Amino acid sequence: MNKEYQFIDVSLHGSVGVVALNRPKVLNAINRPMVTEIVTVIEEFDRNEQVKVIVLCGNGRAFAAGADIDEMAEANAIELELLNQFTEWDRIAWVKKPIIGAVQGFALGGGFELALCCDILFAAHDAEFGFPEISLGVMPGAGGTQRLTKLMGKSKAMEWLLTGDRMSANEALHYGVINRVIAKELLLEETMKFANKIAKQAPLSLRLIKESVLKAVDYSLYEGMQYERKNFYLLFASKDQKEGMQAFIEKRKPNFEGE
Ligand code: DAK
């Protein structure tokens, strides 16, 4: 990765691509060019054959304290409609490879919404999640009301969204919003360990399992199972299915190639 980015750090560690939000002085407040950079790089990683898993994290003491309020303060509705920046944001949801989020410190507003775009979330003990939009006289607009509700159910989501209160890492774990709480100093190390572990799995299986799980959120059980079945059949067209099963029979480790 030799391109220079202004608001993010990008690195490649074997088969794990890492995007670190990098405006630590303003707690990684997400401005518009940062959204463009994040989406550009995640999509590049998604197309890069070497990359199997993507990790998203923040430099400094926060994951991200929300969208950049200085940038938003004077915005008007028509300007936002014409900017149409949510189409760019929505492309994160189309990424095929697993995205693992590592959250330390604040994940607020748009920062929480970005974390909720991840497939797996690890958080440090000091992580705080919340939607402070209500105290700014606005509301979440990048998926927060929808994704939080699908994860924790209507009543609890309503409470967090209407109060704007901050959820601790342990509360987020309790409500099924995140996967693990980890000591702060080990957060990145443990996240990378996990990313490397799943990066060794058959790439096409990773891809189609992610796609099928996401369908479970939107589809009825019947529709979801039809979708799952098509993906199941599809994997029998792959070389990796032959290799995986042959390796089992020959009592050796499979050598997956993503084909
Ligand atoms: N925007 C701009 N600057 C921010 C910021 C933010 N969201 N959050 C923090 N900063 C800046 C502070 O102004 C401060 O800058 P200096 O004064 O040092 O120049 C620096 O970061 C450190 O912050 P604090 O001094 O406030 O640090 P504390 O530890 O005392 O407090 C805090 C941390 C996170 C509790 C506090 O900074 C805070 O309340 N921050 C604002 C949280 C918030 O309301 N976030 C915005 C929610 S609205 C979209 C996608 C998403 C969204 C919109 C559009 N599209 C794709 C179109 C989302 C909207 C939102 O997120």
Residues whose N, C-alpha, C, O or C-beta is under 5 A from the ligand:
A	BS01	DAK	K25 V26 L27 A29 A65 G66 A67 D68 I69 D70 Q85 F86 W89 F106 L108 G109 G110 G111 P132 E133 A142
